[in-house]
Amino acid sequence: MTRHVLSKVSIPFAVLLLATAALADSSDKQGKAGSTPLQLPIAGSVKPTEPFANAPFSGTLSVERFEARGTQVVAIVIVRGAVAGVGTALVGEFPLPVKASLGSQGLAAPNNLAAQQQAATCGVLHLDIGPADLNVLGLKIATQPIAVDLSGDSSAPLGNLVCTTLQTLSDVVGLVGLLNQVLSTLTGLVGGLVP
C-alpha cells in the first residue's frame, strides 16, 4: 500500500518537473530570439600613445546584464563600433563599473496638476556606467562614461520597479536583481535600442 501512495505522489511531481523544464526552455529561447540587449551609444578616441592617435571611435554598448562583484555593481557589456580610418570591431563581454544613486528631482512644479504628478513619482534612478579602456583592432581606446536617468511613476509597473530599486541602493545583491529586472523590462519595451 505504501508503494501505491508513493507512485501517486511521484507522478504529479514528475509532471511538475517536466512543466518547469519546458517553461525554462521556452523562456531561454524567447530571451535569445525575442529581444535584443539594451544598446546605448558610446564614443571615445584612440589613446595618444597609439598609432592613429586621437582617431574617433563611435559605436554601441550593449548591456547584457548586471552582476555583483564583491561590494560593487558591474554591467556586463559588449561593444560594437568603428575607429575612423581603421575599421569596425566587436569587443566581447567585459565588466564596467556601475554607480547607482538618487538623481536630481528636477524643478519645482508650476501648477497643481504637475504637483500631483510629481507626488506620484519616487525620484530619479541615476546610473553611471563606465568609462572603459578597450582594445579595438589592436588599438587602445578610452571611452566616455555613460549616464542613464530613469524616473519612476509608482502607479505604473516599470515606474514601481524603479521606485523599488531606489529603496535598495545600499544592498548590492538586491540592487543587481532589480537592475536586471529593469533592464529586462526596458529591453522588452523599447526593443533594445535607446537613441
C-alpha positions, -999 to +999 in steps of 0.1 A: +000+000+000+029+024+006+042+018-029+008+028-044+007+060-024+043+068-034+035+064-070+005+088-068+028+114-053+057+109-077+035+113-108+024+149-101+060+157-090+073+144-123+047+164-143+057+195-123+094+189-132+086+184-169+064+215-170+092+236-152+118+223-177+096+232-206+089+267-193+126+273-187+135+260-222+109+283-238+119+313-218+156+307-228+145+306-265+125+338-261+154+355-244+178+346-272+155+352-301+128+375-288+147+406-277+180+423-281+201+437-252+198+473-242+220+493-266+234+527-257+256+550-279+292+552-269+321+574-281+358+577-274+391+580-291+424+562-297+448+569-269+476+594-279+504+569-274+489+545-301+490+546-339+461+566-353+463+587-321+431+605-312+412+589-340+375+590-330+357+558-320+319+555-321+295+526-316+271+510-293+274+495-259+250+465-253+242+460-217+238+422-213+232+420-175+242+434-142+263+414-116+276+419-081+314+417-078+321+420-041+306+453-029+304+467-064+278+465-092+291+459-127+274+459-161+284+431-184+286+447-218+295+441-254+309+470-275+305+472-313+319+502-332+343+517-356+376+536-354+377+562-381+402+552-408+408+518-393+376+497-394+348+481-374+352+458-345+334+438-318+347+436-282+334+406-263+318+406-229+336+426-202+326+443-170+321+480-165+317+496-130+282+510-123+273+536-097+237+538-088+223+568-069+193+590-064+193+616-092+180+652-091+143+657-086+140+685-112+124+719-109+095+729-086+061+722-100+045+752-117+008+742-112-014+718-092-015+691-119+023+690-121+025+689-083+002+658-083+023+641-110+055+648-090+038+633-059+033+600-078+069+598-088+095+585-064+126+602-078+152+595-104+175+565-105+208+577-118+233+551-132+269+560-142+283+532-164+320+531-174+342+546-187+361+518-205+396+512-218+391+489-249+413+470-272+398+475-306+416+461-336+448+462-315+444+499-307+438+511-271+407+533-269+393+553-240+356+558-239+334+584-221+312+573-192+275+568-199+248+583-176+213+569-175+185+586-156+152+567-150+123+583-132+096+563-116+058+567-115+048+544-087+014+538-103+029+520-133+047+487-133+081+499-146+079+530-125+071+510-094+102+488-102+123+520-104+109+532-071+117+498-055+152+500-070+158+534-053+149+518-020+177+492-023+207+514-033+227+502-003+220+465-009+243+453-037+227+419-043+192+433-042+202+462-064+216+439-090+184+418-091+163+448-095+186+464-121+183+432-141+145+434-139+146+470-150+169+460-179+147+431-189+116+453-189+132+482-208+146+458-234+111+443-239+095+478-242+119+495-265+132+466-285+167+471-272+178+503-288+178+536-269+188+566-290 
